[in-house]
Amino acid sequence: MNRRFKRYADSLDASLNRLLRMKPVKLPALPRQVPDAGIYLFSERGRHLYVGRSNRMRSRLLRHGRPSAGHNRATFAFRLARHRTGITKPAYKSEGSRSQLLSRPKSRKAFSKAKDRIRRMDVRYVEEVDPPAPSPLGGVRGGRFRHAVQRFRYALILLIY
């Protein structure tokens, strides 16, 4: 295994512990000083429900619960709405698509309620800065290494839950 990749993999436990130790906040009380890049976690009544990663964390967190956010911006809310309405099977055609589902009053109402629910959830976040890309002379080109590390970190945190 690449030594640098192993070092990043070994640091996951510390990152997860920092995330879980953070005192949770609610979206309406989100501080102005939020790290630019990192991993965030939405919880409700002690249950961890959603983990995400963003390079523009404050705006991303707020979009999850913004009343005007569409299905492509409030993806967690859309997922909650799907479960609420019982329409959980994703569609890859126009019939059953996100836009088509939101044309139904029941789905639209569930989506709106889900965004409101998210605004009341606990949110935690931890800074995760992208690792610098190794030199092209080192055998790994530009962003490939960085992208692999990002995906690996995100996948492991998802697996923990």
C-alpha positions as CSV (number, residue, x, y, z in Angstrom):
1,M,0.0,0.0,0.0
2,N,1.2,3.5,-0.8
3,R,2.8,4.9,2.4
4,R,1.0,8.3,2.1
5,F,-2.3,6.6,1.5
6,K,-1.8,4.4,4.5
7,R,-1.0,7.5,6.7
8,Y,-4.3,9.1,5.7
9,A,-6.1,5.8,6.3
10,D,-4.6,5.6,9.7
11,S,-5.7,9.1,10.6
12,L,-9.4,8.2,10.1
13,D,-10.0,7.1,13.7
14,A,-8.8,10.5,15.1
15,S,-11.0,12.4,12.6
16,L,-14.1,10.3,13.5
17,N,-13.4,10.9,17.3
18,R,-13.1,14.6,16.7
19,L,-16.4,14.6,14.8
20,L,-18.3,12.7,17.5
21,R,-16.8,14.8,20.3
22,M,-18.0,18.0,18.8
23,K,-20.9,19.6,20.6
24,P,-23.8,19.5,18.1
25,V,-25.5,22.6,16.8
26,K,-28.7,23.3,14.9
27,L,-28.6,24.8,11.5
28,P,-30.4,28.0,12.5
29,A,-27.6,28.5,15.1
30,L,-24.7,27.5,12.8
31,P,-21.7,29.6,13.7
32,R,-20.2,31.9,11.1
33,Q,-16.8,30.2,11.6
34,V,-17.3,26.8,10.1
35,P,-14.3,25.1,8.4
36,D,-14.3,25.5,4.6
37,A,-13.7,21.8,3.8
38,G,-14.7,18.8,5.9
39,I,-17.1,16.1,6.9
40,Y,-20.4,16.7,8.6
41,L,-22.9,14.5,10.3
42,F,-26.7,15.0,10.9
43,S,-28.2,13.2,13.9
44,E,-31.6,13.1,15.5
45,R,-32.3,11.8,19.0
46,G,-28.9,10.2,19.2
47,R,-29.2,8.4,15.9
48,H,-26.7,9.3,13.2
49,L,-28.7,9.7,9.9
50,Y,-26.5,11.3,7.3
51,V,-22.9,12.0,6.7
52,G,-21.6,14.2,3.9
53,R,-18.4,15.9,2.7
54,S,-18.0,19.3,1.3
55,N,-15.4,21.8,0.2
56,R,-17.8,24.7,1.0
57,M,-19.2,23.3,4.2
58,R,-21.2,26.2,5.7
59,S,-23.2,26.8,2.5
60,R,-23.7,23.1,2.0
61,L,-25.0,22.5,5.5
62,L,-27.5,25.4,5.1
63,R,-28.7,24.2,1.7
64,H,-29.8,20.9,3.3
65,G,-32.5,22.7,5.2
66,R,-33.2,25.8,3.2
67,P,-36.9,26.0,2.4
68,S,-36.2,27.1,-1.2
69,A,-33.6,24.4,-1.9
70,G,-34.5,22.0,-4.7
71,H,-34.1,18.3,-4.8
72,N,-30.6,18.6,-6.3
73,R,-29.4,20.9,-3.4
74,A,-31.3,19.3,-0.5
75,T,-30.5,15.6,-1.2
76,F,-30.8,14.4,2.4
77,A,-34.2,16.0,2.6
78,F,-35.3,14.4,-0.6
79,R,-34.1,11.0,0.7
80,L,-36.2,11.6,3.9
81,A,-39.2,12.6,1.8
82,R,-38.8,9.4,-0.3
83,H,-39.0,7.3,2.9
84,R,-41.9,9.3,4.2
85,T,-43.9,8.7,1.1
86,G,-42.8,5.1,0.7
87,I,-41.3,5.8,-2.8
88,T,-37.8,4.6,-2.1
89,K,-36.8,3.0,-5.4
90,P,-34.7,5.4,-7.5
91,A,-35.7,6.0,-11.1
92,Y,-33.4,6.6,-14.0
93,K,-36.1,7.7,-16.4
94,S,-38.5,10.6,-16.4
95,E,-41.2,8.5,-14.8
96,G,-40.4,8.4,-11.2
97,S,-37.6,11.0,-11.4
98,R,-37.0,13.5,-8.7
99,S,-38.7,16.3,-10.6
100,Q,-41.7,14.1,-11.5
101,L,-42.1,13.0,-7.9
102,L,-42.0,16.6,-6.6
103,S,-44.8,17.4,-9.0
104,R,-47.1,15.3,-6.7
105,P,-48.5,17.3,-3.8
106,K,-47.9,14.5,-1.3
107,S,-44.2,14.3,-2.2
108,R,-43.8,18.1,-2.3
109,K,-45.3,18.3,1.2
110,A,-43.0,15.5,2.5
111,F,-40.0,17.3,1.0
112,S,-40.9,20.6,2.7
113,K,-41.4,18.8,6.0
114,A,-38.1,17.0,5.6
115,K,-36.2,20.3,5.2
116,D,-37.9,21.6,8.3
117,R,-37.0,18.4,10.2
118,I,-33.3,18.8,9.1
119,R,-33.2,22.4,10.5
120,R,-34.1,20.9,13.9
121,M,-31.5,18.1,13.8
122,D,-28.1,18.1,15.5
123,V,-25.2,18.7,13.1
124,R,-21.5,18.1,13.8
125,Y,-18.6,18.8,11.5
126,V,-14.9,18.4,11.4
127,E,-12.3,20.0,9.2
128,E,-10.8,17.7,6.6
129,V,-8.4,19.4,4.3
130,D,-7.5,17.8,1.0
131,P,-4.1,16.2,1.1
132,P,-1.6,17.8,-1.3
133,A,-1.1,15.9,-4.5
134,P,2.2,14.0,-4.8
135,S,4.6,15.2,-7.4
136,P,4.0,13.8,-10.9
137,L,7.5,12.4,-10.7
138,G,6.3,10.3,-7.8
139,G,4.1,8.2,-10.1
140,V,0.7,9.6,-9.2
141,R,-0.8,12.3,-11.3
142,G,-2.3,15.5,-10.0
143,G,-5.7,15.1,-8.4
144,R,-6.0,11.3,-8.7
145,F,-4.3,10.7,-5.4
146,R,-6.2,13.5,-3.7
147,H,-9.5,12.2,-5.1
148,A,-8.7,8.6,-4.0
149,V,-8.0,9.8,-0.4
150,Q,-11.2,11.9,-0.2
151,R,-13.3,9.0,-1.4
152,F,-11.6,6.6,0.9
153,R,-12.1,8.8,4.0
154,Y,-15.8,9.4,3.1
155,A,-16.4,5.6,2.5
156,L,-14.8,4.6,5.8
157,I,-16.9,7.0,7.8
158,L,-20.0,5.8,6.0
159,L,-19.1,2.2,6.8
160,I,-18.7,3.0,10.5
161,Y,-22.3,4.0,10.6
